[in-house]
Amino acid sequence: MKKLKKIISAIFFLLIISLQVSCVDQHPEHSGGTLSDIDLQENKIVRPAVALAKKKANKKNLRIIATSPTIMDICDKLQLDLVGGVGSIISTIPERYKDVEKVGTPMSPDMEIVSSLNPDWILSPQSLISDLKPKYEGIGINYAFLNLSSIKGMYKSIYELGEIFNRREETKVLIDEFEAYLKTYNENHREQKRPKVLILMGLPGSYIIATENSYVGSLVEMAGGINVYAGTDEEFLNVNTEDMKLKEPDIILRASHAIPDKVKSMFDKDFKENDIWKHFKAVESGRVYDLTYQNFGMSAKFNYPSALEELDEIFYEKDNK
C-alpha cells in the first residue's frame, strides 16, 4: 500500500511539471477554513498545464468521457455533455447521461470503447492515475485526474474544470454554496469537544487504517474528530491492534471499501474473537459504529452533508441528550 502511494505521488509530481497534459490539483488542504482561505479563488492552483488545457478545450461540442459516478455528477452540475460514462448499481447517474455509451468500470475502462468514441478529454479519479495514465497516453487523448480524496479537493478540482471548460459561472455557484455551508457548519461546531477517532476501512477479509488524507478521514476531520493516526502523508496504513490500543481512541468507526454486508460480518467476527478489542475503552463504552456505505465510500460526493450529519450524531450524541 505504501509503495503504491509513493508511486502515485511520483507520477503526480511529473504531471505538475509537464505541459503536455492537464492536471487537476491533487493536494487538498486539511487545515480547516474556507476554500478562499486556501487560495482557491486566487488562481494559485492554476498551473501552466491548465493554461495549455484551456487552449486545447477552446472549441465547441467537445467529446468528453467521465469514468466515475462522482465525476459524472460534477460534469452534470457544470452542464457539460458527455459521450461516455460508467454505470453504477450504488450511485444514481444523472438523467442527462442515461443514454451515453458505457465505457466499463471506473477502475478498468474498456480502452477499445474509449478509443472508438474519439474523445477530446477523459476525466478520472486521481487515485487511479498510476493505472490509467499510461492507457490514456497510449491512445493520445487529453486527460485530467480529479482529486476526490476530500471535499475540498473535489471543489478545487471543480474550480480547475471550470477554467478548462469555460464554466466559471457554474463553478462560482457551486463554490459559493459550499463556502456558505462550511462557514455555517464550522460556526455550529466551535464549542464542541473533539473526540479521538480510530477509522478502520474494511475490505472483504482484511482492514486497514484510514488517515486524515482519505475521504472518510477528511470527513471526520471536518466534523471535528481527531484522527489518532494523523500526521502522515499516506491515505491508509497497515497497523496492528496492539498499536491501535496505545492510541486509545474515544470512538472507533468502521467503514467499508466494498461489499458492506460482508465487511460488517468480518468486523463483527474479529471484534468478537480477537481478545484485545474488549480492552479498548471505545468498545467498553459501546462507541463502535459502522458507517453507512452510501455516505462513506472511497471518493468525495455531493452528499457530504448527510455524511457529516451522521458523524454529528456519533461524535456529539452525549452533548445532544
N, C-alpha and C positions, 0 to 999 in steps of 0.2 A: 504493500500500500504506500509506504513512504517513498519507495523507488519510483512508483508511478507518478506520485505528486511532484517529485523532483523533475521528472521528465517533462511533465506538463508545464512546470514553471519555466524550464529552459526554453521550451518551444514558444511560450508566451513572450519571453524576452526577445527572441528573434523576430517575432511578429511586430513588436513595437518599433523596432529599428528598420523594418522593411518597408519600402514604398510600393511594393508590388501587390499588396492585398489590403483589405480593410480589417481593422482590429477594433472591436468594441471594448471599452475599458474592462479590465479583469482583476482589479484590486479594490474591492469595496472597502470603505472606511467602517470601522466599528466603534467610533468614539462618541456616538450619540449626536444629537443636534439635527438640524435640517440639512437637506441637500445643498442649500446655498452655503451653509457653514463649511461644507467640504468642497467648495469651489466648483460645484456642478455648473452653475449658470455663469461662471466667469470664463467659460470656454477652455479651462486649463486641461480638460481631458481630451480635447480635440487635437489629435496628432496629425502629422503630415500624411500618414496613411489614409486618414479620413478625408483630408482635403483632396487627395487624389481620387478617393472613392466618390466624393461629391461630383467631381468632374465626370467620372465614368457613369454615374447614375443620372446624368443630366439628359435624359431622353424620356419620351412618353411610352406608355404601355410596356414598362419593364416586366420581364418574366422572372418572378421570384418564387423560390421554394422555401418553405419553413419546415424544419424537421422535428419539431416538438409541439405538443398542445399549447404550452405556455407561450411559445413564440408565435403561434397562430393567433392566440388571444391578443398579443401585443400588436401584431400586424392588423388585426381587425380594428383595434382602437385607434390605430394610425391611418385607417382607411386605405390600406394597401391591398391590391389584388394579388392573388396567388395563383400559380399554375400547378403547384404541387404542395402536398402536405402529408400529414400522418393521421391515421385513425386512432381511436382510443376507447377502451371499454370502461375507463375510470373517469376521464375528463370529458367535459362537453365541448365539442368542436363548434366554433361559431357558425351560425346558419349560412353566412355568405360563402363559406368554404365547403359546404356539404357535397358539392359535385366536383371538387378539384381532384386531380389524379393522386392516388395514394402512392407514396414512394417507399413504403416499408416502415420499419420501426425507427425510433429516434437513435438507437444505438447502432443500427446497421441499415442505413438507407440502401435501397437497390440502385446501384450506380447505373445499370442499364436503363432503368426507367428515368432516373435523374437526367442522364445524358440525352435521352430521347425527347425530353421536354425542352431542350435547348434553352436552359435558364441563363439569365443575366447575373443573377445572385442566388446564393443559397445561404440560409441563416440557421445556425445550430447552436446548442449549448456549449459553453466554454469547457465544461467538464469532459467533453468527448473530443477535444481538439487533437489529442495525440493519435486517435484512431481515424478521425475523419479528414484532417487536413491533407494528408498525402493523397487521399482519394479525390478530393476536390481539385487539388493541383494537377492530378493526373488527367482530368478532363478539361482543365484550363478555364475555370469559371471564377468569378469574384465570390468571395465568401466573407462572412463575419461571424465570429463566435461570441455569443452573448453571455455575460456574467449573470447567472441565475442562482448563485450561491447565497445571496442575501437580497432583501427587499431593496436596499439602497443600491446594490449592484445592478438589480433589474432596472431601476429607474435611471441610473447612469447609462445603461445600455439603450434604454428608450430614447434618452436625450441624443445619443450619438446616431441612432437610426433616423431620428428627426432631421439631423444635419445631413445625413447621407441621402435620404429620400425626399428632402424638402417638405417635411411635415412638422414645421416648427410650431404652428398654431395648435395642432393636435397634441404635440408634445408638451407645450406650455400648460394646457388644460390638465393633463394627467399629472404633471409635476406639481402644479398648484394645489390640486386636490390632495395629493399625498402629503405635501408640506403642511397643509391645514390640518389634516388628520393627525400627523405626527406631533405637531405642536400641542394640540388638544390632549392627545394621549399622554405625552410626557408631563404636561401640567397636572393631569389627574393622578400621576404616579410619583410625584415628588416626595410625598410623605410616607410612602410605603416602605416597610422593612424588606430588604433584599435577601431572598433565600439563597443558600448554596445548593447548586443543582448538578447532578450527575446525569448525563444523557447517554443512554445505550441505544445504538442503532442496530436493529436486528436484521439478519438475513437468515433464510432457512438453514438451520444447522449451526449458526455462529452469530456473534455480535461483536461490535467494535464501539469505541468511544467517539461521540460527536463533539468536536470542539466548537468554539465560537465562530470559526471560519466556515462551518457547514451551514446549510439553510436552516435546519432546526435550531442549531446553536445561535444563529443570528436572531431568530425569533425569541428565544429565551433571553438573550441579552436585551432586546427591545422591551421585553416585558419586565425587565428589572432583575432577572435572575443572574447570579454569579456562577459562571461555569467553573467547576472545580478543576477542570483541565484547560483553563485559559492560558494564553501566553506562548502558544506555538504557532508556527506557520502552516501546520497541517490542518486538513479538514477532519480527518479521522485518525484515531490512534488504536494500536493494539496494547491493551493494558491488562494485567492480571487482577483478580479480585482482591488480593492482599493489598495491592497499591491503592485500589479504589477505597478500601476500608480506611486507609490512612487519611484520605481526603474528607471522610465523614460528612457526606452531603446531608442537607436537610430534606431534600426531595430527590427521588430517583424517577426519571422519565424514561419510558420505553417506547421507542419509535420503530417503524418497520420500513425497510427498503423495498420490499415486495412481499406478496402473499401474506397479508397481515394476520389472517387466522392461524396459519402455521407458525408464524413468528411468535404470536402471543402464546400458543401452546408450548413452544420451545422455551420462552421466558418463564412461564409458569412451572414447567418441569425443572428448570435449572434452579429457580429460586426455592423450590421445594426440596430438591435433592442435594444441592450444594450447601453444606452446613454453614459456610461463612456468611451467607446472606442474612441469616437470622440475627447476626450480631450488629448489623447496620442499624443505626438509630432511625433512619428513614423507614426501614422495614418494621422495626419495633413500634413505631408510631403510626404505621399504616399510611405512609406518604410515598407510596409507589404507584405510579399512574401509567396507563397505556394510552398514548396519544392517538387520536383518530387519524387514519391513513389519508383521508381526504384533505385534512388541513396540514399535515406534516409529511410531505414527500421529500424528494431529493432536490427539487428545484423550486424557486420562488414562483408564487402565483398571486393573482389579484385577490384571492380570498384570504389574504393575510389578516384582515380584521377579525375574521372568525377564529383563526388560529390564536391570535392574541387574546381574544375573549376566553378561549379555552384555557390558556395559560393563566389568565387572571383568576379564574375560578379555582385553579390548583394552587397558585402561589399565595393568594390572599384570602383563602377561604375562612381563616380564623378572624381576619380583620372584618370580613363581611357579615359575620354572625352577630 
